[in-house]
């Protein structure tokens, strides 16, 4: 049987530089337990763990949220074991497609609050080759739950330009294009764009930024520009790592820095996080006096997520066992998942961007204390997450092995 493929892309941009942050938090009406779907961030930390084992580059950044939203949209076209594997890979309990859609719809709505001091927008679109017959329930569901724009058009140079313009428009120009060309077999393109702009809740004083040394995993010492601040925050220290939170905006977003102990490496700590990130997060002690030294850094990164997703259990979707019969009667399978990202951190805030493409084929007062000190002068992990929901959903997660600056 002749096979075609669909190209599904997720674009995620984060420009953390506004002032406060978004989200209204949890809904006041609580669903019955059996109807709830809980995101425990296992998808994010497992994906990061696999990335650490596979990636040889010193610096990288992935966007689990972007991948999750794209895969959630694709899941509406899946059935049988293919659907169940996607839901399980996403680390979601009470897995059925209706609960998945309801959870993601609420999350997207809550992330886009009326906070005037933070810019956070999420956009979705589905571009369909006019030659492909797509089942209307798939389109309707993605319109209703993901507010997806749907365009049917010939897949030619004109449509390619429109797709790339949409990417640029919904990422404030940070992602200027997602594709260089439309393959002859491309039948559909699904896009998710996430844009976030916010500042640190308390900015670093640029006058305190100094030249410093950063020791890479291989022992090489490189120059860095080290920002410094003393403040009270959530903090955890154990035999494996230090973990500290720094708030963004009005405190509904945070960036978490995780520094392995000197006798541990990033891969070992990533394994620990994959086994119990939520528990470690809950163990953080609030209002701890901390002296943080953080290097300014920025990084651009691109990688295929296909093998990573297969390693965490989403295997059927990438081969002949794939069932995406709720999209079309044509046999579909995912050919590849590719993500590009960008992140920059300075005294005022964070700017980050990611583009993910999924190619689918057919087939109080306190006494003075001694502060805890965390000096990020060797490879560390960072997380950007929301704080308003119980799930504390991870938007970005990455590694700094050697801080790069202009």
N, C-alpha and C positions, 0 to 999 in steps of 0.2 A: 504494500500500500504506500502510495506517495506520501511523504511527510513534509510538513511546513513547520515554521516555528513562529512563536510569538515572542516579542521582546518586551519584557516588563522591567521598568526602571523605577528606582526610588531615588529621589533627590532630597538630601537633607542638608540644610545649612544652619549653622548656629553662629550668630554674631552676638556674643555675650558682651554687650557694652551699653545698654540703656541705663537704667538706674535701678528700678525694682524688678519684680518678677510677677508672673502670671498666675493663673489657676485659682479656682475658687474652692478647691479641695473636694472632699467627699460629698456625695449627695446626702441630704438629710433623711431621705427615705431609704432604709436599708432593705436589700432584697433578701428573701429567704435563703438560707445557707445552700440549699440544693440548687438554687438558680444562680449563685454567684460563681464567677470565674476569677481566680486569683493569679496575678502575675507575681512570682517570687523572684524575678530577675535571673532565674536559672538560665534562660536563653542567652542573656547578655554575658554572664560570667563564663558559661561553658563555651560560647563562641570566642570570647577573649582568650580563654585557656588554650583552645585549639590553635588560635592565631599565634599565640606565644610559642607554641611548639613548632609551628610551620614556618614562621616568618624569621628571616635572617637579618632583616634591616634593624637598625638600632632604634628607630622611631616609627611608630605607626599609630593610627587612630581608626576605630570602626564606629559605626552608628547602629547599635542594636535596635533602637526605636524605628529607624527608617526601614531596616530590613523586616522588622515585625509587621509594620503597617502594610508593606508591599505584599508580604507573604499572607497576611490576613485577607487582603483583597483577592489574591490568587486562590486562596482556600475556598472562596465562594464558587469556584469553578471545579473544585475537586470532589471526589467521592471515595467511598471505601477506605482501603488501607492508606491510600495517598493522602486523603484528608486527615485521617487519624495521626499519621506520622508528622504532618505539618503542625497540627495542634500540640502534639506531645513534644516536638522539637522546640516549639515556642515556650515550653515549660508551663503550660496552663492547666489548671485543675478543672474538673467538671467540663471536660472538653466536648462541646458540640458547637456547630457553626453559629447558631443563633446567639448563644452566650458569648462566643468570641466577638461577633459583630457588635453586640450591645456593649461589651466591655471597651472595645476600641473606640466606638462612637462616643461614649462618655468621657474617655480619656482625652480624645481630641478636643471635645467641647470644653472640658475643664482646663486644658492647657491654653486655650485661647480665651482668656478672661478679658475683662474691661480695664485691667490695670494700665493706666496711662503712661507709666514709666518703664514699661517693658514691651518690646515688640516680639511676639511669638505667633507665627502664622503657619498653618499646615494646609497644603493644597494637594488634591489628587486629580488625575486625569487618565482617561483611557482612550487611546487612539487605535481605531480599528481599520484595517485594510478593507476597502469597499468590496473586495472579492470574498471576504470571509463571512459566513453566516454565523452570527453569535446569538445565543439564546437570551431572550429578553429578561428572564428572572436574574441572570448574572449581572446584567447591566443595571436593572432596577435596584437590586440589593446594594450594589456599590454606590449608586447615586444616593440612596436613602441613608446608609450608614457611614459612608466616607465622603459624601458630598462631591463625588467624582464628576468632573466634566467629561462628557463623552463626545468624541468626534469621529465620524466616518469619512474617510477620504482616500483618494488614490495614494499609494505609498511611493511618492516621487520626490524630487528635489524641493519642490514647493512645500510639501508637507513636512519634510525634514527640517526645513528652515523654521516653519511654524512651531514644530515640537521644541526645537532648541530655543526659540524666542520665549516659549512658555517657561522653559527651565530658567532662563535668565530673569524673566519677570518675577517669578515666584521665589527667587533666591537673591533678590536685590543685586543681581549682576554677578554674584560670586561664582555661580556655575553657569557659564555662558553656553555650554552645549553638553548633551548627553551622548550624541551619536555623530560620527563623521559621515556615515552613509546608512541607507536602509537596504538591508540584504534582500535579495529577490524572494526569499522564503519568509520574510518577516510578515506576519499577519496581524499582530496586535502589539501595542506598546502601552504599558501601564506606568504612570509616573506618580511618585509621592514626593512632595517638596516640603521641607521643614526649614523655617527661618526663625532664628532667635537672636535677639540683640539685648544685652544687659550689661551692667557694670558690676564690679564687686560692691557688696553692700558697704564695705569700708575699704577704700582704695589704699594701695601701698603709697607711701611717700617716695616720690622719685629721688629725692635728695638722699635717701638711705640706700639706694641701689648702688652696689659696688662691684668691682671686678672680683671674680672668685675662680676657683678651680673646681672642675667636675671630673670625677673619675669614672671612666667607662667600664663596662663589664670585662674587657680584656686588660684592664689596668692602665690603659693610656689616660693621661690627664689632659683635658682640654679647657680652654677659657670659657667662662660664662659670666653673665650679668645677673647678680643675685639680688633679688628683692627681699626686704626684711620687714617684719611686722610682729608686734606682740598684741595678743587679743585673747578673749575668752570664747571657747567654742567646744564642739564635741570632739572627743579624742579617745583613742584606744591604743594601748601598747601591750604587746605580748611577746612571746619568744621568737615569733616569726617576722613581725613587722610593726611599724607605727602607722596609724591611720588618723587623719585629721580632716575636718570639714571647714570649708570657707564659703560663706553665704554669698549669693548673687542677688542683686536687686533687693526686693523687700523680704527676702528670706524663703521664698517658696521654691527656689532653685539653689543648688549647692554644687560646689566642685570639691571632690574628695581626693586627697593625695595619700598614696600608700607607699611607704618606703620600706623595702625589705631590710631585715637585720643584716649586719655586715657578713654573716656567714651563710646567708640565703641569697638566692638569685630570683629574678623576675618570674621565671618559669615555675619555680617551686611555690612562690606565693600565689601565682595565678591558679595553681591546682588547689590550694587552700581556699581561695575565694570561690572557685567553682563548686566546692563541697559545702560551703556554708556562708556565703556573702551576707545573707539576711541576718544570720546569727551574729556575725561580727559587727554589722551595722547596729544591731540592737544593744550590743555590749559597750558601745561608745559612751563615755561619761560626759555629760553636759557641763557647760560653764567651767571648763578646764582652762587654766592659764597656760597659754602656748606662745612660744617664740618660733615663728615660721620663717625659714629662709627658702625662697622659691626662685629658681632660675627663670628668667624670661626665655620663652622658647616658641618656635613655630615649626610646623612640619606639614609636608604634602605627602600623600600616600595613596597607592592604588593596588588593589589585589582582587583575585577571584575568591569568592566565598563558597564556591561549589563544594570543594572537598571538606571544608569546615562544616557545612550544613549536613553533608552526608555522614560525617563522623559523629554528629550529635543525633543521628537517627532519621534524617529526612532523605532516605535513599531511593525509595520508589519513584519519587517525582522526577528523578533525573534519568530514568531508563524506560525500558519497554513495559514495565509494570505500571507506569503512570496512568492515572485516570483523571482526566480533566474534562469529562463528558458533560459537565454542567456549564462549560463555556461554549462548546460547540460539539457537533457530532464528529468532527475531525479529530483524530488521535493526537493528543498534545503531550509533550513532556518538557521539563525544564532543561535547557541545554547548558546554561551557565548563570552564575550570579556574580556580578562584578561591582566593586565599590571604589569610589575615589573619595578622598577626604582632605581637609585642610584645617589646621588649628594654629592659633597664635595667642599667646598669653603675655600680658604686660602689666604695668602697675594699675591700670584702670579697668581692665576686664579681660574678656576672652572673645575671640572671634574664631568660629569653626564652621566648616562646611563638609558635607559628604554627599556623594551621588552613588546610588546603588542601582545596577542594572541587572534584571533577571531575564535571561533569554530562555524562552520556552519553545521547544520544538514540537512539531506535529508528529508525529507520533506523539539677783539680790546682793547685800553687803557681805564682804568676805575679808578675813584676815590676810595680810600679805603672805604670798606663797612663792615658792620657787617654781618658775614656769617650766612646763614640759618643753623640751626643745626638739624641733624636727628640722634638720638641715638636709635639704634635697640636693646633695652634692654628689650623688651617685644614682644609677638608674632607678626610676620609680614609675608607679602606675597612677593614672588619674581617671576619675569618673565624673561625668556631669549628669546629675539626676534631679528630678522634681521631688519635692518634699511634702506636697499637700495631700497626696493619697497614701493609703496604707501600703501600697506596693512600692512606693519610692522608685518609680520607673526610671531606668537608666537610659539616657539619651545618647551619650557618647562614652567611650571607654578607650584608653590608649596607654602607650608606654613611651617614656622619654629615656633613651639610652645615651643620648648626646644632644644637649640643647643647641639648636641652630637659631641664629639671629641674622638680621640684615647685615 
